[in-house]
């Protein structure tokens, strides 16, 4: 056995998480490469447009439901469901004084000048691209464990990076304080924890070639839907603020 053969035999087989991270690195899947995120992280989004961004994006949080996060529990066993319950608690079920995510986004929007009436109207009348992201996640979570886990892993693996960069930019370029941007700061912590836990579940429930293909397809569709949500918001902002 030569040295090259020895090195190859020591290399671990690719995991489903490895495959998803390969997909995430594709330029068309990068959250940080989304034009709206680039505008925010470079400080080039007009400050007047931030409130409207918060209002349009709010409808995703307003329509976040357990079915988006728990439907694939039907395909899982025992303690494996615990992670899904923890994730759901983090996302939408925490008490208001413990950093529940919808409440943190409402704080972000209100500190930018949004009113309760504007938030209610945005929730009642979401733009198609925003509600489409919620429904994409729910669709794949209802189909199988592989697809539900793949869709959430692909999304949450990128959020610490994109939300962390957004938080720094909102502080640096828009002079927003940490209380206002806590939604973004909280997601850096929470989604790192969620991704670590999800990687173990992927190894259990995504094993066959078919399951790997299903998980990657769900992940890719979710990444597209997240980017399209922000593209839709940007199109609406450009129409209103002419930039």
C-alpha contacts under 8 A as a table, 3 or more apart, distances in Angstrom:
res1	aa1	res2	aa2	distance
1	X	5	X	6.15
1	X	6	X	6.68
2	X	5	X	5.41
2	X	6	X	6.35
3	X	6	X	5.03
3	X	7	X	6.29
4	X	7	X	5.20
4	X	8	X	6.34
5	X	8	X	5.13
5	X	9	X	6.26
6	X	9	X	5.22
6	X	10	X	6.40
7	X	10	X	5.21
7	X	11	X	6.48
8	X	11	X	5.30
9	X	12	X	7.85
14	X	18	X	5.88
14	X	19	X	7.10
15	X	18	X	5.10
15	X	19	X	6.57
15	X	203	X	7.14
16	X	19	X	5.05
16	X	20	X	6.26
16	X	202	X	6.69
16	X	203	X	6.86
16	X	206	X	6.92
16	X	207	X	7.89
16	X	212	X	6.36
17	X	20	X	5.08
17	X	21	X	6.11
17	X	199	X	6.24
17	X	202	X	7.19
18	X	21	X	5.14
18	X	22	X	6.24
19	X	22	X	5.08
19	X	23	X	6.41
19	X	216	X	7.44
20	X	23	X	4.96
20	X	24	X	6.13
20	X	150	X	7.82
20	X	154	X	6.46
20	X	216	X	6.11
20	X	219	X	7.19
21	X	24	X	4.84
21	X	25	X	6.24
21	X	154	X	7.61
22	X	25	X	5.32
22	X	26	X	6.95
23	X	26	X	5.51
23	X	29	X	7.18
23	X	216	X	7.71
23	X	220	X	7.08
24	X	27	X	7.93
24	X	29	X	5.45
24	X	30	X	6.12
24	X	154	X	7.01
24	X	158	X	7.84
24	X	220	X	7.91
24	X	223	X	7.89
25	X	29	X	6.74
25	X	30	X	6.30
26	X	29	X	5.42
26	X	30	X	6.54
27	X	30	X	5.41
27	X	33	X	7.13
28	X	33	X	7.76
28	X	224	X	7.82
29	X	33	X	7.99
29	X	220	X	7.36
29	X	223	X	5.69
29	X	224	X	6.45
29	X	227	X	7.61
30	X	33	X	5.22
30	X	34	X	6.90
30	X	158	X	7.86
30	X	223	X	7.90
31	X	34	X	5.43
31	X	37	X	7.39
31	X	158	X	6.74
31	X	159	X	7.92
31	X	162	X	6.31
31	X	223	X	7.80
31	X	226	X	7.89
31	X	227	X	6.59
32	X	37	X	5.96
32	X	38	X	6.44
32	X	161	X	7.74
32	X	162	X	5.53
33	X	37	X	6.94
33	X	38	X	6.26
34	X	37	X	5.33
34	X	38	X	6.15
34	X	227	X	6.15
34	X	230	X	7.32
34	X	231	X	7.48
35	X	38	X	5.01
35	X	39	X	6.19
35	X	231	X	7.25
35	X	234	X	7.90
36	X	39	X	5.10
36	X	40	X	6.35
36	X	45	X	7.79
36	X	230	X	6.25
36	X	231	X	6.83
36	X	234	X	5.92
37	X	40	X	5.11
37	X	41	X	6.03
37	X	162	X	7.74
37	X	166	X	7.30
37	X	230	X	7.89
38	X	41	X	5.17
38	X	42	X	5.99
39	X	42	X	5.32
39	X	43	X	6.06
39	X	44	X	4.88
39	X	45	X	4.98
40	X	43	X	5.09
40	X	44	X	6.14
40	X	45	X	5.40
40	X	166	X	6.55
40	X	169	X	6.63
40	X	170	X	7.33
41	X	44	X	7.77
41	X	165	X	6.27
41	X	166	X	5.41
41	X	168	X	7.69
41	X	169	X	4.91
41	X	170	X	7.49
42	X	45	X	7.89
42	X	169	X	6.83
42	X	173	X	7.92
43	X	46	X	7.92
43	X	169	X	6.43
43	X	170	X	7.70
43	X	173	X	5.22
43	X	174	X	7.28
45	X	49	X	6.90
45	X	50	X	7.51
46	X	49	X	5.41
46	X	50	X	7.11
47	X	50	X	5.41
47	X	174	X	6.93
48	X	51	X	6.63
48	X	52	X	7.89
49	X	52	X	5.34
49	X	53	X	6.20
49	X	237	X	6.61
49	X	241	X	7.04
50	X	53	X	4.98
50	X	54	X	6.21
50	X	112	X	7.25
51	X	54	X	5.05
51	X	55	X	6.25
51	X	109	X	6.10
51	X	112	X	5.38
51	X	113	X	6.59
51	X	114	X	6.44
52	X	55	X	4.95
52	X	56	X	6.07
52	X	237	X	7.33
53	X	56	X	5.29
53	X	57	X	5.96
53	X	233	X	6.74
53	X	237	X	7.41
54	X	57	X	5.26
54	X	58	X	5.88
54	X	105	X	7.66
54	X	108	X	7.24
54	X	109	X	5.20
55	X	58	X	5.06
55	X	59	X	7.25
55	X	109	X	6.53
55	X	114	X	7.32
55	X	118	X	7.29
55	X	119	X	6.09
55	X	122	X	6.02
56	X	59	X	6.10
56	X	122	X	6.18
56	X	126	X	6.82
56	X	127	X	7.16
56	X	130	X	7.66
56	X	233	X	6.59
57	X	60	X	5.81
57	X	61	X	7.46
57	X	130	X	6.82
57	X	233	X	7.49
58	X	61	X	5.29
58	X	62	X	6.06
58	X	105	X	6.86
58	X	106	X	7.42
58	X	119	X	7.28
58	X	122	X	7.06
58	X	123	X	6.89
59	X	62	X	4.74
59	X	63	X	6.03
59	X	122	X	5.98
59	X	123	X	4.56
59	X	124	X	7.83
59	X	125	X	7.97
59	X	126	X	5.60
59	X	130	X	6.94
59	X	131	X	7.13
60	X	63	X	5.35
60	X	64	X	6.22
60	X	130	X	5.93
60	X	131	X	6.16
60	X	133	X	7.61
60	X	134	X	6.38
61	X	64	X	5.08
61	X	101	X	7.75
61	X	102	X	5.45
61	X	105	X	7.67
62	X	102	X	6.80
62	X	123	X	5.93
63	X	123	X	7.46
63	X	131	X	7.65
63	X	134	X	7.27
64	X	68	X	6.87
64	X	92	X	7.22
64	X	134	X	6.91
65	X	68	X	5.63
65	X	69	X	7.30
65	X	92	X	7.64
66	X	69	X	5.22
66	X	70	X	5.62
66	X	71	X	7.58
66	X	88	X	6.67
67	X	70	X	5.26
67	X	71	X	5.05
67	X	138	X	6.16
67	X	141	X	7.71
67	X	142	X	7.92
68	X	71	X	6.56
68	X	134	X	7.17
68	X	135	X	7.77
68	X	137	X	5.83
68	X	138	X	4.23
68	X	139	X	7.94
68	X	141	X	6.48
69	X	72	X	7.56
69	X	84	X	6.67
69	X	87	X	7.57
69	X	88	X	6.08
69	X	138	X	7.37
69	X	141	X	7.07
70	X	73	X	5.37
70	X	74	X	7.98
70	X	84	X	6.14
70	X	85	X	7.22
70	X	88	X	7.41
70	X	141	X	7.33
71	X	74	X	6.20
71	X	138	X	7.54
71	X	141	X	5.36
71	X	142	X	5.16
71	X	148	X	7.88
72	X	75	X	5.56
72	X	76	X	7.03
72	X	141	X	4.89
72	X	142	X	5.65
72	X	143	X	7.15
72	X	144	X	5.79
72	X	145	X	5.04
72	X	148	X	5.59
72	X	149	X	7.75
73	X	76	X	5.08
73	X	77	X	7.70
73	X	81	X	5.78
73	X	84	X	7.29
73	X	145	X	7.11
74	X	145	X	7.94
75	X	144	X	6.25
75	X	145	X	5.38
76	X	80	X	6.48
76	X	81	X	6.42
76	X	145	X	6.54
76	X	205	X	7.97
77	X	80	X	5.65
77	X	81	X	6.52
78	X	81	X	6.03
78	X	82	X	7.80
79	X	82	X	5.31
80	X	83	X	6.37
80	X	84	X	7.84
80	X	201	X	7.13
81	X	84	X	5.34
81	X	85	X	6.51
82	X	85	X	5.12
82	X	86	X	6.25
83	X	86	X	5.03
83	X	87	X	6.11
83	X	194	X	7.84
83	X	197	X	6.91
83	X	198	X	7.63
84	X	87	X	5.06
84	X	88	X	6.14
85	X	88	X	5.08
85	X	89	X	6.11
86	X	89	X	5.03
86	X	90	X	6.17
87	X	90	X	5.07
87	X	91	X	6.10
87	X	194	X	6.75
88	X	91	X	5.08
88	X	92	X	5.96
88	X	93	X	6.54
89	X	92	X	5.73
89	X	93	X	4.42
89	X	94	X	5.55
90	X	93	X	6.41
90	X	94	X	6.01
90	X	100	X	6.56
90	X	101	X	7.23
90	X	190	X	7.52
91	X	94	X	7.38
91	X	100	X	6.42
91	X	101	X	5.43
91	X	102	X	7.61
92	X	100	X	5.92
92	X	101	X	6.01
92	X	102	X	6.47
93	X	100	X	6.52
94	X	98	X	6.08
94	X	99	X	6.69
94	X	100	X	4.65
94	X	101	X	7.91
95	X	98	X	5.37
95	X	99	X	7.16
95	X	100	X	6.13
96	X	99	X	6.05
96	X	100	X	5.62
96	X	103	X	6.53
97	X	100	X	7.52
99	X	103	X	7.07
99	X	104	X	6.38
100	X	103	X	5.55
100	X	104	X	6.38
101	X	104	X	5.00
101	X	105	X	6.35
101	X	183	X	6.43
102	X	105	X	5.19
102	X	106	X	6.27
103	X	106	X	4.98
103	X	107	X	6.21
104	X	107	X	5.05
104	X	108	X	6.28
104	X	182	X	6.51
104	X	183	X	5.02
105	X	108	X	4.91
105	X	109	X	6.22
105	X	183	X	5.88
106	X	109	X	5.09
106	X	110	X	5.99
106	X	119	X	7.90
107	X	110	X	5.12
107	X	111	X	5.93
107	X	180	X	6.33
108	X	111	X	5.37
108	X	112	X	6.47
108	X	180	X	4.89
108	X	181	X	6.13
108	X	182	X	7.82
108	X	183	X	7.35
109	X	112	X	5.14
109	X	113	X	6.56
109	X	114	X	5.38
110	X	113	X	4.94
110	X	114	X	4.45
110	X	115	X	6.19
111	X	114	X	7.15
111	X	180	X	6.29
114	X	118	X	6.25
114	X	119	X	6.90
115	X	118	X	5.17
115	X	119	X	6.30
116	X	119	X	5.10
116	X	120	X	6.09
117	X	120	X	5.12
117	X	121	X	6.13
118	X	121	X	5.08
118	X	122	X	6.12
119	X	122	X	5.08
119	X	123	X	6.22
120	X	123	X	5.14
120	X	124	X	6.23
121	X	124	X	5.08
121	X	125	X	6.02
122	X	125	X	5.13
122	X	126	X	5.67
123	X	126	X	5.76
126	X	130	X	6.50
126	X	131	X	6.22
127	X	130	X	5.60
127	X	131	X	6.61
127	X	232	X	7.55
127	X	233	X	7.84
128	X	131	X	5.44
128	X	132	X	5.82
128	X	232	X	7.86
129	X	132	X	4.92
129	X	133	X	6.51
129	X	225	X	7.58
129	X	228	X	6.13
129	X	229	X	4.55
129	X	230	X	7.78
129	X	231	X	7.96
129	X	232	X	5.54
129	X	233	X	7.74
130	X	133	X	5.45
130	X	134	X	7.05
130	X	228	X	8.00
130	X	229	X	4.72
130	X	230	X	7.69
130	X	232	X	7.41
130	X	233	X	7.81
131	X	134	X	5.27
131	X	135	X	6.33
132	X	135	X	5.09
132	X	136	X	6.03
132	X	225	X	6.96
132	X	229	X	7.38
133	X	136	X	5.12
133	X	137	X	6.51
133	X	222	X	7.22
133	X	225	X	5.08
133	X	226	X	5.87
133	X	228	X	7.96
133	X	229	X	6.33
134	X	137	X	5.44
134	X	138	X	6.37
135	X	138	X	4.98
135	X	139	X	5.92
136	X	139	X	5.13
136	X	140	X	6.50
136	X	221	X	7.61
136	X	222	X	6.43
136	X	225	X	7.02
137	X	140	X	5.52
137	X	141	X	6.18
137	X	148	X	7.59
137	X	151	X	6.50
137	X	152	X	7.60
137	X	222	X	6.57
138	X	141	X	5.13
138	X	142	X	6.26
139	X	142	X	5.45
139	X	143	X	6.75
140	X	143	X	5.21
140	X	144	X	7.08
140	X	147	X	5.42
140	X	148	X	5.35
140	X	151	X	6.91
140	X	218	X	6.31
141	X	144	X	6.30
141	X	145	X	7.09
141	X	147	X	6.20
141	X	148	X	3.85
141	X	149	X	7.51
141	X	151	X	7.58
142	X	148	X	7.13
143	X	147	X	6.60
143	X	148	X	7.23
144	X	147	X	5.31
144	X	148	X	6.07
145	X	148	X	5.15
145	X	149	X	5.91
145	X	205	X	6.49
145	X	206	X	7.96
146	X	149	X	5.39
146	X	150	X	5.91
146	X	202	X	7.14
146	X	205	X	5.93
146	X	206	X	5.38
146	X	211	X	5.89
146	X	212	X	7.42
146	X	214	X	6.54
146	X	215	X	5.10
147	X	150	X	4.95
147	X	151	X	5.99
147	X	211	X	7.92
147	X	214	X	5.77
147	X	215	X	4.51
147	X	216	X	7.81
147	X	217	X	7.80
147	X	218	X	5.36
147	X	219	X	7.53
148	X	151	X	5.30
148	X	152	X	6.40
148	X	215	X	7.57
148	X	218	X	7.53
149	X	152	X	5.39
149	X	153	X	5.93
149	X	198	X	7.02
149	X	201	X	7.62
149	X	202	X	6.50
149	X	215	X	7.14
150	X	153	X	5.20
150	X	154	X	6.04
150	X	202	X	7.49
150	X	215	X	4.44
150	X	216	X	6.35
150	X	218	X	5.95
150	X	219	X	5.10
151	X	154	X	5.49
151	X	155	X	6.42
151	X	215	X	7.00
151	X	218	X	5.15
151	X	219	X	4.26
151	X	220	X	7.76
151	X	221	X	7.86
151	X	222	X	5.81
152	X	155	X	5.19
152	X	156	X	5.96
152	X	219	X	7.35
153	X	156	X	5.28
153	X	157	X	5.77
153	X	195	X	6.04
153	X	198	X	6.42
153	X	199	X	7.52
153	X	219	X	7.37
154	X	157	X	5.51
154	X	158	X	7.02
154	X	219	X	5.10
154	X	220	X	7.55
154	X	222	X	7.41
154	X	223	X	6.91
155	X	158	X	5.82
155	X	159	X	6.67
155	X	219	X	7.33
155	X	222	X	6.88
155	X	223	X	6.37
155	X	226	X	8.00
156	X	159	X	5.14
156	X	160	X	7.44
156	X	191	X	5.45
156	X	192	X	7.59
156	X	194	X	7.24
156	X	195	X	6.18
157	X	160	X	7.06
157	X	191	X	6.99
157	X	192	X	7.17
157	X	195	X	5.83
158	X	161	X	5.66
158	X	162	X	6.34
159	X	162	X	5.11
159	X	163	X	5.51
159	X	164	X	7.76
159	X	187	X	6.88
159	X	188	X	6.77
159	X	191	X	6.63
160	X	163	X	5.38
160	X	164	X	5.55
160	X	187	X	6.17
160	X	188	X	3.99
160	X	189	X	7.19
160	X	191	X	6.21
160	X	192	X	6.51
161	X	164	X	5.18
161	X	165	X	6.14
161	X	188	X	7.25
162	X	165	X	5.24
162	X	166	X	6.09
163	X	166	X	4.90
163	X	167	X	5.99
163	X	184	X	5.03
163	X	185	X	7.04
163	X	187	X	6.78
163	X	188	X	6.46
164	X	167	X	5.14
164	X	168	X	6.37
164	X	184	X	6.48
164	X	185	X	6.43
164	X	188	X	6.01
165	X	168	X	5.25
165	X	169	X	6.26
166	X	169	X	5.10
166	X	170	X	6.01
166	X	184	X	7.23
167	X	170	X	5.14
167	X	171	X	6.20
167	X	181	X	6.20
167	X	184	X	5.73
167	X	185	X	6.52
168	X	171	X	5.21
168	X	172	X	6.01
169	X	172	X	4.95
169	X	173	X	5.52
169	X	174	X	7.20
170	X	173	X	5.68
170	X	174	X	5.00
170	X	175	X	6.45
170	X	176	X	5.77
170	X	181	X	7.43
171	X	174	X	5.78
171	X	175	X	4.77
171	X	176	X	4.79
171	X	177	X	6.22
171	X	178	X	7.58
171	X	181	X	7.92
172	X	175	X	5.72
172	X	176	X	7.78
176	X	180	X	6.21
176	X	181	X	6.86
177	X	180	X	5.45
177	X	181	X	6.52
178	X	181	X	5.09
178	X	182	X	5.66
179	X	182	X	5.33
180	X	183	X	7.72
181	X	184	X	5.64
181	X	185	X	6.59
182	X	185	X	4.91
182	X	186	X	5.80
183	X	186	X	5.29
183	X	187	X	6.38
184	X	187	X	5.27
184	X	188	X	6.67
185	X	188	X	5.38
185	X	189	X	7.05
186	X	189	X	5.46
186	X	190	X	6.10
187	X	190	X	4.95
187	X	191	X	5.50
187	X	192	X	7.99
188	X	191	X	5.78
188	X	192	X	6.32
189	X	192	X	5.51
189	X	193	X	6.58
190	X	193	X	5.28
190	X	194	X	6.16
191	X	194	X	4.77
191	X	195	X	5.87
192	X	195	X	5.27
192	X	196	X	6.31
193	X	196	X	5.27
193	X	197	X	6.39
194	X	197	X	5.25
194	X	198	X	6.03
195	X	198	X	4.98
195	X	199	X	6.16
196	X	199	X	5.50
196	X	200	X	7.25
197	X	200	X	5.78
197	X	201	X	6.97
198	X	201	X	5.10
198	X	202	X	6.19
199	X	202	X	5.12
199	X	203	X	6.59
200	X	203	X	5.32
200	X	204	X	6.75
201	X	204	X	5.11
201	X	205	X	6.21
202	X	205	X	5.33
202	X	206	X	5.29
203	X	206	X	5.69
203	X	207	X	6.63
204	X	207	X	6.93
205	X	211	X	7.94
206	X	211	X	5.17
206	X	212	X	5.71
206	X	215	X	7.31
207	X	211	X	6.14
207	X	212	X	6.51
208	X	211	X	5.14
208	X	212	X	6.21
209	X	212	X	5.14
209	X	213	X	6.21
210	X	213	X	5.11
210	X	214	X	6.15
211	X	214	X	4.98
211	X	215	X	6.08
212	X	215	X	5.18
212	X	216	X	6.12
213	X	216	X	5.20
213	X	217	X	6.04
214	X	217	X	5.14
214	X	218	X	6.16
215	X	218	X	5.17
215	X	219	X	6.08
216	X	219	X	4.99
216	X	220	X	6.02
217	X	220	X	5.17
217	X	221	X	6.15
218	X	221	X	5.21
218	X	222	X	6.15
219	X	222	X	5.12
219	X	223	X	6.21
220	X	223	X	5.14
220	X	224	X	6.25
221	X	224	X	5.12
221	X	225	X	6.14
222	X	225	X	4.96
222	X	226	X	6.15
223	X	226	X	5.20
223	X	227	X	6.29
224	X	227	X	5.21
224	X	228	X	5.98
225	X	228	X	4.90
225	X	229	X	6.01
226	X	229	X	5.11
226	X	230	X	6.63
227	X	230	X	5.25
227	X	231	X	6.13
228	X	231	X	4.74
228	X	232	X	5.98
229	X	232	X	5.26
229	X	233	X	6.40
230	X	233	X	5.01
230	X	234	X	6.09
231	X	234	X	5.03
231	X	235	X	6.17
232	X	235	X	5.17
232	X	236	X	6.41
233	X	236	X	5.21
233	X	237	X	6.19
234	X	237	X	4.95
234	X	238	X	6.04
235	X	238	X	5.22
235	X	239	X	6.35
236	X	239	X	5.20
236	X	240	X	6.37
237	X	240	X	5.16
237	X	241	X	5.88
237	X	242	X	7.66
238	X	241	X	5.34
238	X	242	X	4.96
238	X	243	X	5.51
239	X	242	X	5.53
